[in-house]
Amino acid sequence: MKIYTKTGDEGTTALFGGTRVPKHHIRINSYGTIDELNSWLGLVRDQNIDAHSKEILTLIQEKLFTVGAILATEPKKALLKSGKERLNIPKINEKDIILLEQEIDEMDKSLPPMTHFILPGGHTTVSYCHLARTVCRRAERMSTLLHEVEPFEDMVLVYLNRLSDYLFVLARKLSQDLKATEIKWIPDKKD
């Protein structure tokens, strides 16, 4: 398989199913942002963090490939005329979301209660995690726009929403593990 095909040299790319669309199409932006998020998660996983978090991040990265495949598939091309699935794309299901919720709840048990918003930062690893969180939020925004135009499985949107929550709590846990100070955002009342 060659890396370069030259088929995108004029600004289009193919979706799963063969339809060609402009590279700036909302579908491309949606799954491209998922790819960007996956890269940020790889960077977080490459840091000196606990083995359990690394394992969960690997599982999440695998699920993001599933999300990307779902978003890269034009819905009407995913089914045969008989209604059967044409492409064998895995699904995001409730157990994937439950895993994120369980991880959030488990991490949250050891964290001090939140009383204020927290400024991202404190340690490079924590900052990487916050960057991943914000890219996840962008992926969610783009995907909801795509969903309005060409609906796909709702569980994808739920997964992205829960994943950004997971990344926020993971950033807080990493702050605690790395003994980084969380700086609270306290609005200046003088203004």
C-alpha positions in Angstrom: 0.0 0.0 0.0 1.5 3.3 -1.1 1.3 6.3 1.3 0.6 8.8 -1.4 -2.1 8.1 -3.9 -2.3 11.6 -5.6 -6.1 11.3 -5.6 -6.3 14.2 -3.2 -4.1 16.6 -5.0 -7.0 18.8 -6.1 -8.5 19.2 -2.7 -10.9 16.3 -2.4 -10.8 13.0 -0.4 -12.8 9.8 -0.4 -15.1 8.7 2.4 -15.7 5.1 3.3 -18.0 4.0 0.6 -16.1 5.9 -2.1 -17.9 9.3 -2.2 -15.4 12.2 -2.8 -15.9 15.4 -0.9 -13.8 18.6 -0.4 -11.1 18.3 2.3 -12.8 21.1 4.2 -16.1 19.3 4.4 -17.6 19.1 7.9 -17.3 15.3 7.8 -13.6 15.6 7.2 -13.2 18.2 9.9 -15.1 16.0 12.3 -13.0 12.9 11.9 -9.8 14.9 11.3 -10.3 16.4 14.8 -10.8 12.9 16.2 -7.4 12.0 14.6 -5.9 15.1 16.2 -7.4 14.1 19.6 -6.0 10.6 19.3 -2.5 12.1 18.7 -2.8 14.3 21.8 -3.9 11.2 23.8 -0.8 9.4 22.6 1.3 12.2 23.9 -0.4 12.1 27.3 0.1 8.3 27.3 3.8 8.7 26.6 4.3 10.8 29.7 5.4 9.4 33.1 1.9 8.5 34.3 0.5 5.5 36.1 0.0 2.2 34.2 -3.7 2.1 34.7 -4.2 5.5 33.1 -2.0 4.4 30.2 -4.1 1.3 29.7 -7.4 3.3 29.7 -5.9 5.8 27.3 -4.9 3.0 24.9 -8.5 1.7 25.0 -9.8 5.2 24.4 -7.5 5.6 21.4 -8.8 2.4 19.9 -12.4 3.6 20.4 -11.5 6.9 18.7 -10.5 4.9 15.6 -14.0 3.4 15.7 -15.5 7.0 16.0 -13.3 8.1 13.1 -14.6 5.3 10.9 -18.2 6.1 11.8 -17.7 9.7 11.0 -15.8 8.9 7.8 -18.7 6.8 6.5 -21.5 8.5 4.5 -24.7 7.0 6.1 -26.4 6.1 2.9 -23.3 4.2 1.7 -23.1 2.3 5.0 -26.1 0.1 4.2 -27.0 -2.2 1.3 -30.4 -1.8 -0.4 -31.6 -4.7 1.8 -30.9 -2.6 4.9 -27.9 -4.8 6.0 -24.6 -3.1 6.8 -22.3 -2.8 3.8 -19.2 -1.9 5.8 -18.2 -3.8 8.9 -17.6 -0.8 11.2 -17.6 -1.4 14.9 -20.0 0.5 17.1 -19.7 2.7 20.2 -22.0 1.2 22.8 -23.2 1.9 26.3 -20.4 -0.2 27.9 -17.8 2.2 26.3 -19.6 5.1 28.0 -20.0 3.2 31.3 -16.2 2.6 31.4 -15.5 6.3 31.1 -18.1 7.1 33.8 -16.6 4.4 36.1 -13.1 5.8 35.6 -14.3 9.3 36.3 -16.0 8.2 39.5 -13.0 6.3 40.7 -10.6 9.1 40.1 -13.0 11.6 41.6 -13.0 9.7 44.9 -9.4 10.8 45.6 -9.7 14.4 44.5 -10.5 17.4 46.6 -14.0 18.8 45.8 -14.1 21.4 43.1 -15.1 24.8 44.4 -13.9 26.9 41.4 -13.0 26.6 37.8 -9.3 25.6 37.4 -6.8 27.2 35.2 -5.2 24.7 32.8 -1.5 24.1 33.6 0.7 23.3 36.6 2.8 20.6 34.8 3.5 19.8 31.2 1.7 16.5 31.4 -1.4 18.1 32.9 -1.3 20.7 30.2 -1.1 18.0 27.5 -4.2 16.5 29.1 -6.1 19.8 29.0 -5.1 20.3 25.4 -6.6 16.9 24.6 -9.7 17.9 26.5 -10.2 21.0 24.5 -9.6 19.2 21.2 -12.2 16.6 22.3 -14.7 19.5 22.9 -13.9 20.8 19.4 -14.4 17.3 17.9 -17.8 17.2 19.8 -18.8 20.6 18.4 -17.9 19.6 14.9 -19.6 16.2 15.2 -22.8 17.7 16.5 -22.9 20.0 13.5 -22.4 17.0 11.2 -25.1 15.1 13.1 -27.6 17.9 12.3 -26.9 17.6 8.6 -26.3 13.8 8.3 -27.3 11.9 11.4 -25.1 9.0 12.6 -25.2 6.9 15.8 -26.1 9.1 18.8 -23.8 7.1 21.1 -20.8 8.8 19.3 -21.9 12.2 20.6 -22.5 10.8 24.1 -19.0 9.2 24.0 -17.3 12.4 23.0 -19.1 14.3 25.7 -18.2 11.8 28.4 -14.6 11.6 27.1 -14.1 15.4 27.6 -15.3 15.0 31.2 -12.9 12.0 31.7 -10.0 14.1 30.4 -10.8 16.9 32.7 -10.9 14.6 35.7 -7.7 12.8 34.5 -6.0 16.2 34.3 -6.9 16.8 38.0 -5.7 13.4 39.0 -2.4 13.9 37.1 -2.1 17.2 38.9 -2.4 15.4 42.2 -0.1 12.5 41.2 2.6 15.0 40.0 2.1 17.3 43.0 1.3 20.2 40.7 -0.7 23.1 42.1 -4.2 23.6 40.8 -4.7 27.3 40.3 -8.3 28.3 40.9 -10.0 30.9 38.8 -11.3 33.5 41.1 -12.7 36.5 39.2 -11.3 39.8 40.2 -14.2 41.7 41.7 -12.5 45.1 41.2 -13.4 45.3 37.5 
